[in-house]
Amino acid sequence: MDLAVGYGRKTVVAGINQEMLKGQFICLLGPNGSGKTTILRTLSRLLSPLKGAVYLNGRMLNDLNSVELAKTLAVVLTEKLSAGLITAFEFAAMGRYPHTGFLGKLSEEDIQKTREALLLVNAGDISDRYFNELSDGEKQKAILARALAQEPEVIILDEPTLHLDLKHRIELIAILRNFSREKGITVIVSLHDVDLALKILEIVALVKDGAIMAWGPPDEVLKEDTVARLYDLDRARFDRKLGTIELINSSNGRTAFVVAGGGTGTPIYRILSRSGLRLMTGVIHENDIDYHIARSIGATVICEKPFRKIKKSRLRRSSTLLEKIDDVIDSGFPIGSSNRRNLKLILNAVEEGKRVYTLRSRKAAHNLYGESAEKLIYCGGCRSILEEIMYRET
C-alpha cells in the first residue's frame, strides 16, 4: 500500500494504491520512461519497494520464499533470450521447476503440464524445434508456455508485443485474455497499444509524471483529452469511440470538400490529408464513422444529429463553404431519407462549374444526377482522385 518504486534513492513512481483481483487483465499504459517497467519489476520482486509494500493473497511479497513465489507468480520481461541448444519443449518445461523437487527431474505429470501449456499458446508444432531457431513470435509463445507451465496465479509481462508483427501481437493478446478468463489468472502487462487496451483489456493504469494518472475500465479512462495528456499529443488525436489515433491535418494549402457518409469518406480523408490538402466535409451524421475520423484528422466538419433528416441550415452552411472551394468529391456515400439532401451539394457544385470527382459508376451517377452526371470526373479509387487533384494543381 502507498507503494513507491524506483532505483537506489530515486523515486520513479509514488503513491500506488491499487488492488488487482483474481482473473483480471490489467495493462499499464504510458510513454517511455514513465515507470511502467519499474512498477512491474517491483511487483515481480526484482526490485525492492522504496516505500510501502506489495501484497499477494494477503501476504507481503517479501515474506514468500523463492519456491512459493515461483508457484504463484510468473514473469516475462522484454530482454531477448538465448537459451542454447534446447528445444522449445525443454525451454517451456523450465516452468515446472517449482514443482519438480530437489533433483529437478520431470515427472509424467510435469511433461503433461508442459505439453498442455504449449498447446494453450498454439505452440504445439514448435515443441521439438530449437529455441534459438524460432522466430520472435514463436519464441514469445514458448516463453508464455514456460510461464503457464508454472501454474501461477499471476503473470507479469513487460512489453510482450514489442518485437512482434501485427498477426502475432493480436494472437498474443488473445491468448493472454483467455488466460485471465478461462484459467482465472491475473495478467498484468505494459503496452503501447491504446487501441488494443480499449478493445480487449479489463483495467488500464495510466502512468505519467511519477504517478498513476488514472485507473479503471478502459472505456471510462481512455478519453480523448486523457490520452492526449498521457502521450503529449499535439499532432494527433485519439477517438475513443473507434479506438484510433489519427494525425491532425495542419495544412494551410489547397482545400477539398468531401461529401461523404457511411464510412465512404474515411479512406479519402486519410489519403488527401497525407498529401497535404486541407479538408472540409459534410453533412455527416454524428453517429457516422466518417464524422469521427474527419474530426480526429482535424477537418472542418458540418454535422447533423444522428438519424435526423439533414436540416436546410446545415445544407446552407455547407454550400457557403463550397463557394470558395474548387475541388469537390462525391465519395459514393449510400443514400437514404436522412441524407438525401447531400445530393444537392453535388448538383450545386456541378452547376457552379467546380471540378467534382466521384467514386460512383456512370450508371449510378446518371440515376442520381441526371444530365449533370456528364460533367463529373469519374475515378476508380481514392488514389485516382488524388492524382486528378494534384495533376490539376501542377
For each residue, the residues with C-beta under 8 A, 3 or more apart:
1: 17 52 53 55
2: 15 16 17 51 52
3: 14 15 16 17 42 49 51 52 53 54
4: 11 13 14 15 16 49 50 51 52
5: 11 12 13 14 16 35 38 39 41 42 47 49 50
6: 9 10 11 12 13 35 38 50
7: 10 12 38 47
8:
9: 6 50
10: 6 7
11: 4 5 6 14 50 51 210
12: 5 6 7 35 38 210
13: 4 5 6 16 34 35 38 39 207 210 211 212
14: 3 4 5 11 50 51 210 211
15: 2 3 4 211 212
16: 2 3 4 5 13 39 52 212
17: 1 2 3
18: 205 212 215
19:
20: 24 26 186 188 203
21: 24 186
22: 153 184 186
23: 180 181 184 185 186
24: 20 21 180 186 187 202 203
25: 176 177 180 187 189 200 201 202 203
26: 20 186 187 188 189 201 202 203 204 205
27: 188 189 190 191 197 201 203 204 205 218
28: 36 39 40 188 189 190 191 204 205 207
29: 36 190 191 192 194 197 204 205 206 207 230
30: 34 35 36 206 207 208 213 230
31: 34 208 230 231 232
32:
33:
34: 13 30 31 207 208 209
35: 5 6 12 13 30 38 39 207 210
36: 28 29 30 39 40 158 190 207
37: 40 41 78 158 159 190
38: 5 6 7 12 13 35 41 42 47
39: 5 13 16 28 35 36 42 43 207
40: 28 36 37 43 44 156 157 158 188 190
41: 5 37 38 44 46 47 158
42: 3 5 38 39 45 46 47 48 49 54
43: 39 40 54 61 156 188
44: 40 41 47 73 75 156
45: 42 48 54 61 62 69 73
46: 41 42 75
47: 5 7 38 41 42 44
48: 42 45 62
49: 3 4 5 42 52 53 54
50: 4 5 6 9 11 14
51: 2 3 4 11 14
52: 1 2 3 4 16 49
53: 1 3 49 60 61 62
54: 3 42 43 45 49 60 61 62
55: 1 58 59 60 61
56: 59 61 64 72 73 153 154
57: 72 153
58: 55
59: 55 56 63 64
60: 53 54 55 63 64
61: 43 45 53 54 55 56 64 69
62: 45 48 53 54
63: 59 60
64: 56 59 60 61 68 69 72
65: 68 69
66: 69 70
67: 70 71 98
68: 64 65 71 72
69: 45 61 64 65 66 72 73
70: 66 67 73 74 97 98 150
71: 67 68 98 99 150 151 152
72: 56 57 64 68 69 152 153 154
73: 44 45 56 69 70 152 153 154 155 156
74: 70 95 146 147 148 150 152 154 155 156
75: 44 46 147 155 156 157
76: 143 144 147 155 156 157 158 160
77: 158
78: 37 158 159 162
79:
80: 163
81: 131 139 143
82: 132
83: 86 91 131 132
84: 131 132
85: 130 132
86: 83 90 91 130 131
87: 90 91 127 128 129 130 131
88: 91 92 118 123 126 127 128 129 130 131 134 138 142 145
89: 92 93 114 115 118 127 128
90: 86 87 93 94 131
91: 83 86 87 88 94 131 142 143 146
92: 88 89 95 114 117 118 123 127 142 145 146 149
93: 89 90 96 106 110 111 114 146 149
94: 90 91 97 146 149
95: 74 92 114 117 145 146 147 148 149 150
96: 93 99 100 106 110 113 114 149 150
97: 70 94 100 104 150
98: 67 70 71 150
99: 71 96 110 113 151
100: 96 97 103 104 105 106 107 110
101: 104 105
102:
103: 100
104: 97 100 101
105: 100 101
106: 93 96 100 110 111 114
107: 100 110 111
108: 111 112
109: 112 113
110: 93 96 99 100 106 107 113 114
111: 93 106 107 108 114 115
112: 108 109 115 116
113: 96 99 109 110 116 117 149 151
114: 89 92 93 95 96 106 110 111 117 118 145 149
115: 89 111 112 118 119 124 127
116: 112 113 119 120
117: 92 95 113 114 120 121 145 146 148 149
118: 88 89 92 114 115 121 123 124 126 127 141 142 145
119: 115 116 122 123 124
120: 116 117 145 148 175 178 179
121: 117 118 141 142 144 145 148 175
122: 119 141 171 175
123: 88 92 118 119 126 127 138 141 142 145
124: 115 118 119 127
125:
126: 88 118 123 129 134 138 141 142
127: 87 88 89 92 115 118 123 124
128: 87 88 89
129: 87 88 126 133 134 138
130: 85 86 87 88 133 134
131: 81 83 84 86 87 88 90 91 134 139 142
132: 82 83 84 85
133: 129 130
134: 88 126 129 130 131 138 139 142
135: 138 139
136: 139 140 163 164 168
137: 140 141 164 165 167 168 171 172
138: 88 123 126 129 134 135 141 142
139: 81 131 134 135 136 142 143
140: 136 137 143 144 160 163 164 168 172
141: 118 121 122 123 126 137 138 144 145 172 175
142: 88 91 92 118 121 123 126 131 134 138 139 145 146
143: 76 81 91 139 140 146 147
144: 76 121 140 141 147 148 160 172 175 176
145: 88 92 95 114 117 118 120 121 123 141 142 148 149
146: 74 91 92 93 94 95 117 142 143 149 150
147: 74 75 76 95 143 144 150 152 155
148: 74 95 117 120 121 144 145 151 152 155 179 183
149: 92 93 94 95 96 113 114 117 145 146
150: 70 71 74 95 96 97 98 146 147
151: 71 99 113 148
152: 71 72 73 74 147 148 155 185
153: 22 56 57 72 73 185 186
154: 56 72 73 74 185 186 187 188
155: 73 74 75 76 147 148 152 176 179 185 186 187 188
156: 40 43 44 73 74 75 76 188 189
157: 40 75 76 160 176 187 188 189 190
158: 36 37 40 41 76 77 78 189 190
159: 37 78 162 189 190 191 192
160: 76 140 144 157 164 172 176 189 191
161: 164 168 169 172 173 191 193
162: 78 159
163: 80 136 140
164: 136 137 140 160 161 168 169 172
165: 137 168 169
166: 169 170
167: 137 170 171
168: 136 137 140 161 164 165 171 172
169: 161 164 165 166 172 173 193 196
170: 166 167 173 174 196
171: 122 137 167 168 174 175
172: 137 140 141 144 160 161 164 168 169 175 176
173: 161 169 170 176 177 196 200
174: 170 171 177 178 200
175: 120 121 122 141 144 171 172 178 179
176: 25 144 155 157 160 172 173 179 180 187 189
177: 25 173 174 180 181 187 200
178: 120 174 175 181 182 183
179: 120 148 155 175 176 182 183 185 187
180: 23 24 25 176 177 183 184 185 186 187 202
181: 23 177 178
182: 178 179
183: 148 178 179 180
184: 22 23 180
185: 23 152 153 154 155 179 180
186: 20 21 22 23 24 26 153 154 155 180
187: 24 25 26 154 155 157 176 177 179 180
188: 20 26 27 28 40 43 154 155 156 157
189: 25 26 27 28 156 157 158 159 160 176
190: 27 28 29 36 37 40 157 158 159
191: 27 28 29 159 160 161 196 197
192: 29 159
193: 161 169 196 197
194: 29 197 198 222 227 238 243 245
195: 198 199 243 244 245
196: 169 170 173 191 193 199 200 201
197: 27 29 191 193 194 200 201 204 218 222
198: 194 195 201 218 219 222 240 243
199: 195 196 243
200: 25 173 174 177 196 197
201: 25 26 27 196 197 198 204 218
202: 24 25 26 180 217 218
203: 20 24 25 26 27 215 216 217 218
204: 26 27 28 29 197 201 214 215 216 217 218 221 222
205: 18 26 27 28 29 212 214 215
206: 29 30 212 213 214 215 221 226 230
207: 13 28 29 30 34 35 36 39 211 212 213
208: 30 31 34 211 213 229 230
209: 34 213
210: 11 12 13 14 35
211: 13 14 15 207 208
212: 13 15 16 18 205 206 207 215
213: 30 206 207 208 209 226 229 230
214: 204 205 206 221 226
215: 18 203 204 205 206 212 221
216: 203 204 220 221
217: 202 203 204 220 221
218: 27 197 198 201 202 203 204 221 222
219: 198 222 240
220: 216 217
221: 204 206 214 215 216 217 218 226
222: 194 197 198 204 218 219 226 227 238 240
223: 226 227 240
224: 227 228 237 238 239 240
225: 228 229
226: 206 213 214 221 222 223 229 230
227: 194 222 223 224 230 231 233 238 240 245
228: 224 225 231 232 233 234 237 238
229: 208 213 225 226 232
230: 29 30 31 206 208 213 226 227
231: 31 227 228
232: 31 228 229
233: 227 228 236 237 238 245
234: 228
235: 247 248 250
236: 233 245 246 247 248
237: 224 228 233 245 246 248 295 296 297 298
238: 194 222 224 227 228 233 244 245 296
239: 224 242 243 244 245 246 292 293 295 296
240: 198 219 222 223 224 227 243
241: 292
242: 239 289 292 293 296
243: 194 195 198 199 239 240
244: 195 238 239 293 296
245: 194 195 227 233 236 237 238 239 296
246: 236 237 239 270 293 296 297
247: 235 236 273 274 297
248: 235 236 237 296 297 298
249: 273 277 278 279 297 298 299
250: 235 298
251: 254 273 276 277 278
252: 278
253: 276 277 278
254: 251 276 277 278 327 389 393
255: 277 278 279 280 324 325 327
256: 272 277 278 279 280 325 327 328 329 389
257: 279 280 281 282 318 321 322 325 327 328 329 349
258: 265 268 269 272 279 280 281 294 299 328 329 331
259: 281 282 328 329 330 331 333 342 345 346
260: 264 265 266 268 269 281 284 290 294 329 331 333
261: 264 265 284 285 288 290 331 333 334 339 342
262: 288 289 290 333 334
263: 266 288 289 290
264: 260 261 267 268 290 331 332 333 334 359
265: 258 260 261 268 269 281 284 290 293 294 331 333
266: 260 263 269 270 289 290 293
267: 264 270 271 382
268: 258 260 264 265 271 272 329 331 382 385
269: 258 260 265 266 272 273 279 281 290 293 294 297 299
270: 246 266 267 273 274 293 297
271: 267 268 274 275 382 383 385 386
272: 256 258 268 269 275 277 279 385 386 389
273: 247 249 251 269 270 276 277 279 297 299
274: 247 270 271
275: 271 272 386 390
276: 251 253 254 273
277: 249 251 253 254 255 256 272 273 389
278: 249 251 252 253 254 255 256 299
279: 249 255 256 257 258 269 272 273 294 297 298 299 300
280: 255 256 257 258 299 300 301 302 321 325
281: 257 258 259 260 265 269 284 290 294 299 300 301 302
282: 257 259 301 302 303 314 317 318 321 342 345
283: 302 303 304 310 314 315 318 339 341 342 345
284: 260 261 265 281 288 290 291 294 301 302 303 304
285: 261 288 291 303 304 305 306 307 308 338 339
286: 291 303 304 305 306
287: 291 306 307
288: 261 262 263 284 285 291 292
289: 242 262 263 266 292 293
290: 260 261 262 263 264 265 266 269 281 284 293 294
291: 284 285 286 287 288 294 295 301 303
292: 239 241 242 288 289 295 296
293: 239 242 244 246 265 266 269 270 289 290 296 297
294: 258 260 265 269 279 281 284 290 291 297 299 301
295: 237 239 291 292 298 299 301
296: 237 238 239 242 244 245 246 248 292 293
297: 237 246 247 248 249 269 270 273 279 293 294
298: 237 248 249 250 279 295
299: 249 258 269 273 278 279 280 281 294 295
300: 279 280 281 321
301: 280 281 282 284 291 294 295
302: 280 281 282 283 284 314 317 318 321
303: 282 283 284 285 286 291 314
304: 283 284 285 286 308 310 311 314 338
305: 285 286 308
306: 285 286 287
307: 285 287 338
308: 285 304 305 311 338
309: 337 338 341
310: 283 304 314 315 338 339 340 341 342
311: 304 308 314 315
312: 315 316 341
313: 316 317
314: 282 283 302 303 304 310 311 317 318
315: 283 310 311 312 318 319 341 342 344 345
316: 312 313 319 320
317: 282 302 313 314 320 321
318: 257 282 283 302 314 315 321 322 345
319: 315 316 322 323 345 348
320: 316 317 323
321: 257 280 282 300 302 317 318 324 325
322: 257 318 319 325 328 345 348 349 352 354
323: 319 320 352
324: 255 321
325: 255 256 257 280 321 322 328 354
326: 354 355
327: 254 255 256 257 354 355 357 389 392
328: 256 257 258 259 322 325 345 346 349 354 355 356 357
329: 256 257 258 259 260 268 356 357 358 385
330: 259 333 346 356 357 358 359 360 365 376
331: 258 259 260 261 264 265 268 359
332: 264 358 359 360 364
333: 259 260 261 262 264 265 330 339 342
334: 261 262 264
335: 339 340 342 343 368
336: 339 340
337: 309 340
338: 285 304 307 308 309 310
339: 261 283 285 310 333 335 336 342
340: 310 335 336 337 343
341: 283 309 310 312 315 344 345
342: 259 261 282 283 310 315 333 335 339 345 346
343: 335 340 346 347 368 369
344: 315 341 347 348
345: 259 282 283 315 318 319 322 328 341 342 348 349
346: 259 328 330 342 343 349 350 356 358 369 372
347: 343 344 350 351 369 372
348: 319 322 344 345 351 352
349: 257 322 328 345 346 352 354 356
350: 346 347 353 354 356 369 372 375 376
351: 347 348 372
352: 322 323 348 349
353: 350
354: 322 325 326 327 328 349 350
355: 326 327 328 377 388 392
356: 328 329 330 346 349 350 375 376 377
357: 327 328 329 330 376 377 379 385 388 389
358: 329 330 332 346 365 376 377 378 379
359: 264 330 331 332 379 381 382 385
360: 330 332 364 365 368 378
361: 364 365
362: 365 366 373 378
363: 366 367
364: 332 360 361 367 368
365: 330 358 360 361 362 368 369 373 376 378
366: 362 363 369 370 373
367: 363 364
368: 335 343 360 364 365 373
369: 343 346 347 350 365 366 372 373 376
370: 366 373
371: 374
372: 346 347 350 351 369 375 376
373: 362 365 366 368 369 370 376
374: 371
375: 350 356 372
376: 330 350 356 357 358 365 369 372 373
377: 355 356 357 358 388
378: 358 360 362 365
379: 357 358 359 384 385 388
380: 384
381: 359 384 385
382: 267 268 271 359 385 386
383: 271 386 387
384: 379 380 381 387 388
385: 268 271 272 329 357 359 379 381 382 388 389
386: 271 272 275 382 383 389 390
387: 383 384 390 391
388: 355 357 377 379 384 385 391 392
389: 254 256 272 277 327 357 385 386 392 393
390: 275 386 387 393 394
391: 387 388 394
392: 327 355 388 389
393: 254 389 390
394: 390 391
